[in-house]
Amino acid sequence: MLTPESKALRSLFFATTDNKKNPYGKSEREIHTLGMIGAGFMGAGIAEVSVTKGVNVLLKDIAPETLQTAQSQIWKSLQKKVKRRALSKPEAQKQMGNLQPQLDYRAFDQADMVIEAVLEKMDLKKVIIKDIEEHSPEDVIIASNTSSLSLTEMAQAAKKPENVIGMHYFSPVPKMPLLEIVTTEQTSKEVISACYDFGLKQGKTVVVVKDGPGFYVNRILGPYLNECLLLVDEGAAFDVVDKALIKKGFPVGPITLLDQVGLDISAHVTEVTRPLFEPREGFKTTPAVTQMYEAGRLGRKNGQGFYTYDPKSKKRKGPDQSAYKFFNGNGDKKIPLEDMQNRAVLAMLNEAVMCLEEGLIANPTDGDLGAVFGIGFLPFTGGPFRYLDSWGPANVVAEMERLQQLYGTRFTPRPLLADKAQKGELFHQG
């Protein structure tokens, strides 16, 4: 008998297979040479998944030591493949030969595409765009790896805004399967098509979303993490919240995730998306993450976050009791397990529906793929929209109305969800 989990996983498999067909048609612009600006952890990762596919990569940074670290990182990864006999040593050397580390824009006039992965500062991004235009071909594709900044604003700095696009990779790039392509109103279909093909060449599952705060993946992650922080604010312990969501099926707990990503990045994304969430009726937020970052806590990076860490191994120890000073609660309150799980998950599901309503994502399948492969959303459910279908929109609405009575109007079901419940329809027809 076909279980709901089996059906969901099969649908995910077929969706992933279909995703390998470019919905924008085969591009005439093949990427042979990639200019990569920024050789930090993300830039090095993007370079790695490119050189291993035969792409020539011009890896530029302003710091020689950063370039050296990037080369070591890529070579170490290739050596692991050689050790597992997944790659021969000559093949590894050939792939490494596709990488050209440099401190200037030498040979950028040969680049078909340039991706920037510099600091998340809008003014710096705009300067980089002008530099790219000065040193690259007139029709070069200019892509940003930003995780939260406005691509629309960035494109305003370009002579050809139709060539500006977002290519949001997830960390660590060689392991995370998703590429979130972000388009503006001006991005040309030819550029989207070329970037989609390039993502497939890199071995990525590709979803195309419209520009907006947090794009799709980080946007639906926002209300989920916020609700988990509200649970802590109400008195739940860090590790209790983590265990509740791991028990639900997430690969990592939400509080641990914040520490792993880094409270600097988490605080930045929080501030970028705050104008989107705070005006909503009944939407509650906590400033805890921003305050923790301002107090010098970076999470696992510097061993100071929600948890304590071994100074040498960086392995997580127990909850950092001193971190509760940033919350109203102190970790001694018991909240029903099902309430913790449903509050967090339904906050995310409701936001995913809102993204579909707004046309930020083209269809429920893209929403499922983005969530599963971008943040590890309950894969056995098939993704947010498959999960809504399996749970039943009417049942989801009933549970949200219960939570609304207990915790406020932020749990008001989105109109599209309420409409599906009333009509007895599902998000997926097959």
N, C-alpha and C positions, 0 to 999 in steps of 0.2 A: 504494500500500500504506500502511495506517495504521501509523505508527511509534509506539513507546511514548510518546515525547514528545508527539506529536499527540493520542494517546488521553488522556494526562494533562491536557493543556491543555483539551481538550474537556470532560472531567469537571469541571475547575475552573470553566469557563464555565457549565455547567449548574448546578453547585452554587451559584454566585453568583446565578444567575437565580432558583433556588428560594429562596434566602435572602431575597428580596424579599417573600416571603409570610410574614406573622407567624404562627409556629407556636402562639402563645397566643391567636390570634383577634384581630379588629379591636377595638381599645380604645375604650371610650366616653369616655375622658378624653383629649381633645385638648389639646395644649400650645399655648396662644396667647401666654402671657407667661412668660418664663424669668427667674428671678433668678439672676445669676451672681456669685458671691462670689470675688474674687481676679482682678485684671486683669493678671496677669503674662502671660508668653508663652503658656502653656496656656489660661488663662482668656480671653485675647483671641482665641485661635484658636477656642475653643468658641463664643464670642460671634459671631465672623465667620460660621461655618457655620450659625448660627441666624438672624441678621438677613438673610442672603442668601436665606433660605427663607420670609421673611415673618413671622418670630417677633419679637415685641417683647422686647427684652433689657434688663433692669435690671442694668447692670454696676457692681458695688460694689467699692470698694477703700478702704484707709485712707490712701493716698498720692495726692495730686492729680497728681504727676508720672507715676505709674504709669498712671493713667487717661488722661493725655494721650498717653503712649507707645502705649497700647493703641488709642486712636482713630486715631493716625497710622498704626499698623501695619495696621489694618483698611482705612482709606481708601487707603493705598498699594496694597494688594492689589486693591481695587476699581478703582483707576485703571489698573492693569495690564490688567484685563479690558476697560476702556473703550478703551485703546490698541490692544488686539487686536481690537476691534470685537465682542467677545463680549457686551458690555453697553453700553447707551447712557448718556450722562452723567446724564440725568434718572432712569434706573433706578438708577444707582449712588447718586445723592443720596437717592432714596426708600429704598433699602436702608439707607443710613447713618442715615436718619431713624428706623429701627427701634431704634437704640441709644440708651439713656439712661444716660450715665455719672453716678455719684453716690458721695458719701462716707458716706451713711447708708442706712437701710432704708426710705426713702420709697417708697411704692407697692408694697412687697413683699406687702401684703395682697391684691394682685391676681394674684400669681404662682401659676401652676399647678404649676410645678416650680422647685426651687432646686438648682443645682449648685455645690458648693464646690471651689475649686482653690487652697487656701491651703497653707502649708508642711506638710511631711510630719511632723507632730507630733500624736500621738494626743490629748493633752490639749487642744490648740488645736482639733482637729476636733470634740471633744465640746462645747466652748464654742460653736462655730459652730452646731452642731445645735440647741442650746438657744436661741440668738439667732434662728435661722430659725423655730423653733416660736413664739417670742414675737411675731414680726412678720409671720407668714404665715398663710394660712388653715389651719384645723385638719387638713384632709385633704391638704395640700401634699405632693408627692413630694420627698423629701430625698435628693439624689444626691451621692456623693463621687467625685472624679476621682483618688483615691489610686491609686498604682501598686503598692502593696505592703502597706499597713496593713490590719488585720483589720476587715472590715465588720461582723462579728458583735459585736466589742467596741464599735465605734462605735454600733451600733444600740441597745446597752444604755443609752445616754445619752438615747434618744428616748422620748417619751411613747407614740408609735405606731411601734414597731420594724418593723411590717409595711410602713411607708411609706419605709423606709431601704433604699437600693440603691447599688451601685457602678456608675459609668459611666466606664470607663477608656478615655480617648482616647489616641492616640499622636501623638508630636511629629514634624513640625509638623502640627497638627490639620487645616488646610485641604487638606493633601496626602496624609496617611496615611489609607487607606480604612477601617481597622478601628475598630469600637467594641466593647469587651469589657464586657458587662453582667455584674455580679457580684452574685449573690443569696445571702442567708442562709437559714437554715431558716425564718425568720419572714416573709420578703418575700412579699407577696401576689402572686398571679398577675395581678391587675388592674394593679398597679404595674409588673410585668415587661412586660406587654403594652403599656402606655402608653410605657414607655421604649424598647421595641423599635420601635414606630411612630415615635417621635421620632427615633431613630437613622436609620431609613429616610428620614424627611423631610429629614434633614441630608445625605443621600447616602452614608451609611455602610453597609458590610457588617457585620452584627451577629452576634456569637456570645454566647450566654448560658452562663456558667460558675458553678460554686459557689465560695463563699468558701474561701480557703486561702492559705498563704504563696506570694506571687508570682502568685496566680490561675492562669491557664493559660499565657499567652504568656511572661511573665517567668520562670515556673517551668521551662519546657522550655529557655529561653534560658540559665538558670543553669548546668546541667551542661555545656552546650556551651562557654560562655565559660570555665568553670572548667578544662575539659580543655585548652583552648587556652593558658591561663595555666600549666598544668602542663607543657605542651610547652616553654614559655619557661623554666620552672624547671629543666627537664632540659637546657637549653642551646640551644634553637632561637632564632633571631633574630626580633624583632618582625615585620619586614617579610616574612620567609620564611613565618611562620605565616599572615600576612595573604594573601600571594600563593597559598598552598596552598588556602585556602578560597574565594578568589575564582575560582581555576581550577576548583574544584568546582562553582561556579555561584552563590555568594552575591553579592549586589550590593555588599557592602562587607566588608572583612576584620574579624575579631573584635577585634583589638587596636585598629584604627582606630575601630571602633564604640564601644569603651570610652572613647576620647578624645573622640569626638563627643558621646556622651550626657553625659559629665562624670563625673569620678572621684568627685565628691561623691555623685551619684545612684547610681552603680555601687556605691560602698562601702555606702550605705544599704540598697540591695536585697540586697547580699551578707550584711549583718548580720541582716536580717529573715528571710532564707531559710536562714541557717546552721543553726538548730536542726532544720530539716527534713532537711538533707543529712548533716550531720556524724555523727549516730548510726548511719548505715548502715554495714554491715560493708564494710570495704575502701575506703570513699569518702575520697579524699584531697582536701584543699583547700590553697590558698596564701593567706596573708594579705596578699599584695603590694598589691592594690588599696586595701585599707583603710589600709595603711602609707603608700602614696603620697599618699592624701588627707590623712592626718594630718600629712604632711610639707609640705602646702601645694600639692600638685599637683592641679589641677582638670581637666587635659586641654586641649582646644582653647580652653576658656573663658579661661584665663589664660596659654596658651602653654606650659604645663608639664605634660607627661604622658609617654606612651610615645614620642612624637615631638616634634621641635622645630618651631616655627611662625614664619613671618614676622610680626614685630610689627605691621606695618601691614595687610597683606592677610589675615592669619590663615591663609594657605595653608600646608599641611603641607610640611615639608622632609624631613629624614631621621630615622632612629631617634635618640632621645636616649640616648647611650651611658651617661650617668650614671644612667639609670633601671634599668639592670641590677643596681645595688647592692641592689635590693629582691628579687632572685631569686638562686637558687643558681647558675644558669647565666649565661654572659656572651655568648650569641649566636653561639658559634663551633662548635656541634655540629650535625651533619647527621642528621636523622631521616628515614626513608623517606617520600616524599610520600604514598603510599597509607595508611600508618599514621597520619600526621597528619590526613588527611582523614577516614578512617573512625573514628578515635578521637573526633573532635569531633562528627561527624554521628550516630554511633551512641549517643553519650551523650544527645543530644537525642531521638532516636527512642525509645530505651528509656524516657525520662522521659515522653514523650507516651503511650506504652502504659500506663505506670503511672497517668497521669491518667485514662485511659479505664477502667482497672480500678477506680479509686476513685470513679468517677461524677462526677469534677470537670467533665468534658465529657460531653455527652449521647450523642455518637456520633462515629465517625471523621470524618465530613464537617465537623463543627464544628472538630475538631482540625486538619484540613487548611486550612480557611479562616483560622483564627486564626493559624497559623504563617506562611502565605504572605502574608497582608495585614498582619500585625502586625510581623513581623521579616524579611520577604523571603525566607522559606525556599524554596529551589530551585523556582521556579514551574513549570519544565518537567517536574517530577516529579509535580505535582498536589497536593503536600503530604506530610507525614510518613507518613500511613497509605497513601496511594496509592503512595508510594515503597517502603514495606515490601512491598506487594503486588507491585509490579513487580520488585523485587529478589528476592522470594520469601522468605517467613518462614524456610524451612529454610536457605537460603543466608545469611540475616542471622544466624541462630543460630550457624551454623558459623563465620562471621567473628567474632562476639562471643566464642565459645569460644576462638578463636585469640588474640584480644586479651586475654582473661582469663588465659590461660597466660603471656602476655608482660608484662601490666601490672597484673594483680590482679583481685580479685573485684567491683570496681565495674562490670565489664563482664558480669556474670552476666545472661543474658536474663531479662526479666520473665516470670512464669508464663503470662500470657495469650499472649505472643509464642511461648514454647516450646510451648504447647498448639496454637496455630495451625500451627506447624511440624510437630508430630507428626501432626496430623490432615490436613495438606495443605490447610488452609483459608486464606482471605484475609480481610482486615478489611472490604473492600467486596465486596458480593455482585454488584454490577452493573458 
